Structures are given as structure tokens and as C-alpha cells.
Amino acid sequence: MRALEERFRSRTRVAIATDGSFDKGVAAWAACLENVEFGGPVTTEDQSAFAAEVKAIDFVLTAAAKLGKADAAYTGKELVLMIDS
């Protein structure tokens, strides 16, 4: 998640919005960091908006954790998640 890496390098706080949706039997997730968007389908059996929201949150937290482990420069930063579920 290069966009997250770039924001954390220049800021102490980064805000990301997440969303999950469900339509016609298919769930999908998204995460938005300013003008950069990430997303995809829910690949588990639970096809619900809630499962999609959880997938988006997991995506963001996993990416942030990897940054923190890879470089000490990213520790002590604040990640703000905006979640509507």
C-alpha cells in the first residue's frame, strides 16, 4: 500500500475511510485514502455488507502493521479509520 507509506512519511496522522457493500448476492469492500482507492470482492462464504466492511478494515490494518514492522520510522503514527458500520 504505497499510498499509505507515502502519507505516513510526511504526516503523523493518516485518515482512511472503509466501506462494505452487498448487492444481488455479492459482497465487496473498499478503502479510500484521499484520492487513492483500494477494493475487491469478499472471497469468503459470508457474503454480507458487514463481512465486506471487516475485510476493508483488515486490509488497512494489515498494511499499516506491515509498515510498522518494516521500518521504525512508521511507529508512533496515528491511523484514523472512518467506518460506517
C-alpha positions as CSV (number, residue, x, y, z in Angstrom):
1,M,0.0,0.0,0.0
2,R,2.4,2.6,-1.3
3,A,-0.1,5.5,-0.8
4,L,-0.3,4.7,3.0
5,E,3.5,4.6,3.1
6,E,3.8,8.0,1.4
7,R,1.3,9.6,3.7
8,F,2.9,8.3,6.8
9,R,6.3,9.5,5.7
10,S,5.1,13.1,5.6
11,R,2.4,13.2,8.3
12,T,1.8,12.0,11.9
13,R,-1.9,11.2,11.3
14,V,-3.5,9.5,8.3
15,A,-7.2,9.0,7.8
16,I,-8.7,6.2,5.7
17,A,-12.4,5.6,5.0
18,T,-13.7,2.0,4.6
19,D,-16.9,0.6,3.2
20,G,-18.5,-2.7,2.6
21,S,-21.5,-3.4,0.4
22,F,-23.8,-6.2,-0.7
23,D,-25.9,-6.4,-3.8
24,K,-27.5,-9.3,-5.7
25,G,-25.8,-11.9,-3.6
26,V,-22.3,-10.5,-3.9
27,A,-20.3,-8.5,-1.3
28,A,-17.4,-6.1,-2.0
29,W,-15.1,-3.9,0.1
30,A,-13.3,-0.6,-0.4
31,A,-10.8,1.6,1.4
32,C,-10.2,5.2,0.3
33,L,-7.1,7.3,1.3
34,E,-7.7,10.8,-0.2
35,N,-7.8,10.2,-3.9
36,V,-6.4,6.6,-3.8
37,E,-9.0,3.8,-3.7
38,F,-8.5,0.1,-3.0
39,G,-11.1,-2.6,-3.1
40,G,-12.2,-6.0,-4.1
41,P,-14.7,-8.9,-3.7
42,V,-15.3,-10.7,-0.5
43,T,-14.0,-14.2,-1.1
44,T,-15.4,-16.0,1.9
45,E,-18.8,-17.8,2.2
46,D,-20.2,-14.9,4.2
47,Q,-21.4,-12.5,1.5
48,S,-22.7,-9.6,3.6
49,A,-22.1,-5.9,3.9
50,F,-20.7,-6.5,7.4
51,A,-18.2,-9.1,6.2
52,A,-17.1,-6.7,3.4
53,E,-16.6,-3.9,6.0
54,V,-14.5,-6.2,8.1
55,K,-12.4,-7.2,5.1
56,A,-11.7,-3.5,4.3
57,I,-10.7,-2.9,7.9
58,D,-8.4,-5.9,7.9
59,F,-6.8,-4.8,4.6
60,V,-5.9,-1.4,6.1
61,L,-4.7,-2.7,9.5
62,T,-2.6,-5.4,7.9
63,A,-1.0,-2.8,5.6
64,A,-0.3,-0.5,8.5
65,A,1.2,-3.3,10.6
66,K,3.5,-4.3,7.8
67,L,4.8,-0.8,7.5
68,G,5.4,-0.6,11.2
69,K,7.4,-3.9,11.2
70,A,9.4,-2.9,8.1
71,D,10.6,0.5,9.2
72,A,10.8,2.1,12.7
73,A,10.1,5.4,11.0
74,Y,6.4,4.4,10.8
75,T,5.9,3.7,14.5
76,G,4.2,6.3,16.6
77,K,2.0,7.4,13.7
78,E,-1.8,7.7,14.1
79,L,-4.1,5.9,11.8
80,V,-7.7,7.1,11.8
81,L,-10.3,4.7,10.3
82,M,-13.7,6.1,9.3
83,I,-16.2,3.3,9.4
84,D,-19.9,3.4,8.9
85,S,-20.9,0.0,10.2
